[in-house]
Amino acid sequence: MSKGDLQQTVDSLVEELVQFSPLAQRVAKEVLNASEESPLGVGLKMEGKAYGLLRTTEDFKEGVDAFVEKRKPIFKGK
């Protein structure tokens, strides 16, 4: 892969990621960083707790509503 191809791939990934809930991104980053040195079982428990927390957010509801209504979600980070 050339440097130009890599840059294009990174740019595409960034464009995709900015469409996601900022709250979900923050939580995912925290879980990944905290579980980096942890056993798999601990990481899976952390993921489950984070998912349970995120299911209670306005962004989760917006994501589900947008999916059902076949539109792009408008996330607020709440």
C-alpha distances in whole Angstrom, upper triangle without the diagonal:
4,7,8,6,6,10,11,10,12,15,15,16,18,20,21,22,24,26,27,30,30,33,31,28,30,31,28,27,30,30,27,28,32,31,28,30,33,33,32,35,36,32,33,37,35,33,36,38,35,35,39,39,37,38,41,40,40,36,36,39,38,35,37,39,36,35,38,39,36,35,32,33,35,34,36,35,39
4,5,5,6,9,10,11,12,14,15,17,18,20,21,23,25,27,28,31,31,34,32,29,31,33,30,28,32,32,29,29,33,32,30,32,35,36,34,38,38,35,36,39,37,35,38,40,37,37,41,41,38,40,43,41,41,37,38,41,39,36,38,40,37,36,40,40,37,36,33,34,35,35,37,36,39
4,5,5,6,9,10,11,12,14,15,16,18,20,21,23,25,26,29,29,32,30,27,29,31,28,26,30,31,27,28,31,31,28,31,34,35,34,37,37,34,35,38,36,34,37,39,36,36,40,39,37,39,41,39,39,36,37,39,37,35,38,39,36,36,39,40,36,35,32,33,33,33,35,34,37
4,5,5,6,9,10,10,12,14,15,16,19,20,21,23,25,29,28,31,30,27,29,31,29,27,31,32,28,29,33,33,30,33,36,37,36,39,39,35,36,39,37,35,38,39,36,36,40,39,36,39,41,39,38,35,36,38,36,33,36,38,35,34,38,37,34,33,30,31,32,31,33,33,37
4,5,5,6,9,10,11,12,14,15,17,18,20,22,24,27,27,30,28,25,28,30,27,26,29,30,27,28,32,31,29,32,34,35,33,37,37,33,34,37,35,32,36,37,34,34,38,37,34,36,39,37,37,33,34,36,34,31,34,36,32,32,35,35,32,31,28,29,30,30,32,32,35
4,5,5,6,9,10,11,12,14,15,16,18,21,22,25,25,27,26,23,25,27,24,22,26,27,23,24,28,28,25,28,30,32,30,34,33,30,31,34,32,30,33,34,31,31,35,35,32,34,37,35,35,31,32,35,33,30,33,35,32,31,35,35,32,30,27,28,29,29,31,30,33
4,5,5,6,9,10,10,12,14,15,17,19,21,24,23,26,25,22,24,26,24,22,26,27,24,25,28,28,26,29,32,33,32,35,34,31,32,35,32,30,33,35,31,31,35,34,31,34,36,34,34,30,31,34,32,29,32,34,31,30,34,34,31,29,26,27,27,27,29,28,32
4,5,5,6,9,10,11,12,14,16,17,20,23,23,26,25,22,24,27,24,23,27,28,25,26,30,30,28,31,33,34,33,36,35,32,32,35,33,30,33,35,31,31,35,34,31,33,35,33,33,29,30,32,30,27,30,32,28,28,31,31,28,26,24,25,26,26,28,27,31
4,5,5,6,9,10,11,12,15,16,18,21,21,24,22,19,22,24,21,21,24,25,22,23,27,27,25,28,30,31,29,32,32,28,29,32,30,27,30,32,28,28,32,31,28,30,33,31,31,27,28,30,28,25,28,30,27,26,30,30,27,25,22,24,25,24,27,26,30
4,5,5,6,9,10,10,12,15,16,19,18,21,20,17,19,21,19,18,21,22,20,21,24,24,23,26,28,29,28,31,30,26,27,30,28,25,28,30,26,26,30,29,26,29,31,29,29,25,26,29,27,24,27,29,26,26,30,30,27,25,22,23,23,23,24,24,27
4,5,5,6,9,10,11,13,15,18,18,21,20,17,20,22,20,19,23,24,22,23,26,27,25,29,31,32,31,33,33,29,30,32,29,27,30,31,27,27,31,30,27,29,31,28,28,24,26,28,26,23,27,28,25,25,28,28,25,23,20,21,21,21,23,23,26
4,5,5,6,9,10,11,14,17,18,21,19,17,20,22,20,19,23,24,22,23,27,27,26,29,31,32,30,32,32,28,28,31,29,26,28,30,26,26,29,29,25,27,30,27,27,23,24,26,24,21,24,25,22,22,26,25,22,21,18,19,20,20,22,22,26
4,5,5,6,9,10,11,15,15,18,16,14,17,19,16,16,19,20,18,20,23,23,22,26,27,28,26,29,28,24,25,27,25,22,25,26,23,22,26,26,22,24,27,25,25,21,21,24,22,19,22,24,21,21,25,25,22,21,17,18,19,18,21,20,23
4,5,5,6,9,10,13,13,16,15,12,15,17,15,15,18,20,18,19,23,23,22,26,27,29,27,30,29,25,26,28,25,23,25,26,23,22,26,25,22,24,26,23,23,20,21,23,21,19,22,24,21,21,25,25,23,20,17,17,17,16,18,18,21
4,6,6,7,10,13,13,17,16,14,17,19,18,17,21,22,21,22,26,26,25,29,30,32,30,32,31,27,28,30,27,24,27,28,24,23,27,26,22,24,26,23,22,19,20,22,20,18,21,22,19,19,23,22,20,17,14,15,15,15,17,18,21
4,6,6,7,11,12,15,14,12,15,17,15,16,20,20,19,21,24,24,24,28,28,30,27,29,29,25,25,27,25,22,24,25,21,20,24,23,20,21,24,21,21,17,17,20,18,15,18,19,16,16,20,20,17,16,12,13,14,14,17,17,20
4,5,6,9,9,12,11,8,12,14,12,12,16,17,16,18,21,21,21,25,25,27,25,27,26,22,22,24,22,19,21,22,18,18,21,20,17,19,21,19,19,15,16,19,17,14,18,19,17,17,21,21,19,17,14,13,14,12,15,14,17
4,5,8,8,11,11,9,12,15,14,14,17,19,18,20,22,23,23,27,28,30,28,30,28,25,25,26,24,21,23,23,20,19,22,21,17,20,21,18,17,14,16,18,16,14,18,19,16,17,21,21,19,16,12,12,11,10,12,12,16
4,7,9,12,11,10,13,15,15,16,19,20,20,22,24,25,25,29,29,31,29,30,29,25,25,26,24,21,23,23,20,18,21,20,16,18,20,17,16,12,13,15,13,11,14,15,13,13,17,17,15,12,9,8,9,8,11,12,15
4,6,9,7,7,11,12,11,13,16,16,17,19,21,22,22,26,26,28,25,26,25,22,22,23,20,17,19,19,16,15,17,16,13,14,16,14,13,9,10,13,11,9,13,14,12,13,16,17,16,14,10,8,9,7,10,10,13
4,5,5,6,9,10,11,12,14,15,16,18,20,21,22,26,26,27,25,26,24,21,21,22,19,16,18,17,14,13,15,14,10,12,13,10,10,6,8,11,10,8,12,14,12,14,17,17,17,15,12,9,8,5,7,6,9
4,5,5,6,9,10,11,12,14,15,16,18,20,21,24,25,27,25,26,24,21,21,22,19,17,19,18,14,14,17,14,11,14,15,12,12,9,11,14,13,12,16,17,16,17,21,21,20,18,15,12,11,7,8,5,9
4,5,5,6,9,10,11,12,14,16,17,18,20,23,23,25,24,24,22,19,19,19,16,14,16,15,11,11,13,11,8,11,12,9,10,8,10,13,12,12,15,17,17,18,21,22,22,20,17,13,12,9,8,5,7
4,5,5,6,9,10,10,12,14,15,16,18,21,21,23,21,21,19,16,16,17,14,12,13,13,9,9,11,10,7,10,11,9,11,8,9,12,12,11,14,16,16,16,19,21,20,19,16,13,13,10,11,8,10
4,6,5,6,9,10,10,12,14,15,16,20,20,22,21,22,20,16,17,18,15,13,15,15,11,12,15,13,10,14,15,13,14,11,12,16,15,14,17,19,18,19,22,23,22,20,17,15,15,11,12,9,12
4,5,5,6,9,10,11,12,14,15,19,19,21,21,21,19,16,17,17,14,13,15,14,11,12,15,12,11,14,15,13,15,13,14,17,17,16,19,21,21,22,25,26,25,23,20,18,17,13,13,9,12
4,5,5,6,9,10,10,12,14,17,17,19,18,18,16,13,14,14,10,9,12,10,7,9,11,9,8,12,13,12,14,13,13,16,17,16,18,21,21,21,24,26,26,24,21,18,18,15,14,11,12
4,5,5,6,9,10,10,12,15,15,17,16,17,15,11,12,13,10,8,11,11,8,9,12,12,10,13,15,14,17,14,14,18,18,16,18,21,21,21,24,26,25,24,21,19,19,16,16,13,15
4,5,5,6,8,10,11,14,15,17,16,18,16,12,14,15,12,11,14,14,11,13,16,14,13,17,18,17,19,17,17,21,21,19,22,25,24,24,27,29,28,26,23,21,21,17,18,14,16
4,6,5,6,8,10,13,13,16,16,17,14,11,13,14,10,10,13,12,9,12,15,13,13,17,18,17,19,18,18,21,22,21,23,26,26,26,29,31,30,29,26,23,23,19,19,15,16
4,5,5,6,8,11,11,13,12,13,10,8,10,10,6,7,10,10,8,10,13,12,12,16,17,17,20,18,18,21,22,21,22,26,26,25,28,30,30,29,26,24,24,20,21,17,18
4,6,5,6,9,10,12,12,13,11,8,10,12,9,9,12,13,11,13,16,16,15,18,20,20,23,20,20,23,24,22,24,27,27,26,29,31,30,29,26,24,25,22,22,19,20
4,6,5,8,10,13,13,15,13,10,13,14,11,12,15,15,13,16,18,17,17,21,22,22,24,22,22,26,26,25,27,30,30,29,32,34,33,32,29,27,27,23,24,20,22
4,6,7,8,11,12,13,10,8,12,12,9,10,14,13,12,15,17,16,17,20,22,22,25,23,23,26,27,26,28,31,31,30,33,35,35,34,31,28,28,25,25,21,22
4,6,5,8,8,10,7,5,9,10,8,9,12,13,12,15,17,17,18,20,22,23,26,24,23,27,28,26,27,31,31,30,33,35,34,34,31,29,29,26,26,23,24
4,6,8,9,12,10,8,11,13,11,12,16,16,15,18,20,20,20,23,25,25,28,26,25,29,30,28,30,33,32,32,35,37,36,35,32,30,31,28,28,25,26
4,7,9,12,10,9,13,14,13,14,17,18,18,20,22,22,23,26,28,28,31,29,28,32,33,31,33,36,36,35,38,40,39,39,36,34,34,31,31,28,29
4,6,8,6,6,10,11,10,12,15,15,16,18,20,20,22,24,26,27,30,28,27,31,32,30,31,35,35,34,37,39,38,38,36,33,34,31,31,28,28
4,6,5,6,9,10,11,13,15,16,17,19,20,22,23,25,27,28,31,30,28,32,33,31,32,35,36,34,37,40,39,39,36,35,35,32,33,30,30
4,5,5,6,9,10,10,12,14,15,16,18,20,21,22,25,26,29,28,26,29,31,28,29,33,33,31,34,37,36,36,34,32,33,30,32,28,29
4,5,5,6,9,10,11,12,14,15,17,19,20,21,24,25,29,27,25,28,30,28,28,32,33,31,33,36,36,36,34,32,34,31,32,28,28
4,5,5,6,9,10,11,12,14,15,17,18,20,22,24,27,26,24,27,29,27,28,32,32,31,33,36,36,36,34,32,32,29,30,26,26
4,5,5,6,9,10,10,12,14,15,16,18,21,22,25,23,22,25,27,25,26,29,30,28,31,33,33,33,31,28,29,26,27,24,24
4,5,5,6,9,10,10,12,14,15,16,19,21,24,22,20,23,25,23,23,27,28,26,28,31,31,31,29,27,29,26,27,24,24
4,5,5,6,9,10,11,12,14,15,17,19,23,22,20,23,25,23,24,27,28,27,29,32,32,32,30,28,29,26,26,23,23
4,5,5,6,9,10,11,12,14,16,17,21,20,18,21,23,22,23,26,27,26,28,31,31,31,29,26,27,23,24,20,20
4,5,5,6,9,10,10,12,15,16,19,18,16,19,21,19,20,23,24,23,25,28,27,27,25,23,24,21,22,19,19
4,5,5,6,9,10,11,13,15,18,17,15,18,20,19,19,22,23,22,24,27,27,27,26,23,24,22,23,20,19
4,5,5,6,9,10,11,13,17,17,15,18,20,19,19,23,24,23,25,28,28,28,26,24,24,21,21,18,17
4,5,5,6,9,10,11,15,14,12,16,18,16,17,21,21,21,23,26,26,25,23,20,21,18,18,15,14
4,5,5,6,9,10,13,12,10,13,15,14,14,18,19,18,20,23,23,23,21,18,19,17,18,15,14
4,6,5,7,10,13,13,11,13,16,15,15,18,20,19,21,23,24,24,23,20,21,18,19,16,15
4,5,6,7,11,11,10,12,15,15,15,18,20,20,21,24,25,24,22,19,19,16,16,13,11
4,5,5,9,8,7,10,12,11,12,15,16,17,18,21,21,21,19,15,16,13,13,11,9
4,6,8,8,6,8,11,10,10,13,15,15,16,19,20,20,18,15,16,14,15,13,11
4,7,9,7,8,11,12,12,14,16,17,18,20,21,21,20,16,17,14,14,12,10
4,5,5,7,9,10,11,13,14,16,17,19,20,19,17,14,13,10,10,9,6
4,5,5,6,9,10,10,12,14,15,16,18,16,15,11,10,8,8,8,5
4,5,5,6,9,10,10,12,14,15,16,14,12,9,8,5,6,6,6
4,5,5,6,9,10,11,12,14,15,14,13,10,11,9,10,10,9
4,5,5,6,8,10,11,12,14,13,13,10,11,10,11,12,10
4,5,5,6,8,10,10,12,10,9,6,7,7,9,11,10
4,6,5,6,9,10,10,9,8,6,8,8,11,12,12
4,5,5,6,9,10,10,10,9,11,11,14,15,14
4,5,5,6,8,9,10,8,10,11,14,16,15
4,6,5,6,5,6,5,8,10,13,15,16
4,5,5,6,8,8,11,13,16,17,18
4,5,8,10,10,14,15,18,20,20
4,6,9,10,12,15,18,20,20
4,7,9,12,15,18,21,21
4,6,9,12,16,18,19
4,7,9,13,15,17
4,6,10,12,13
4,7,10,11
4,6,8
4,5
4
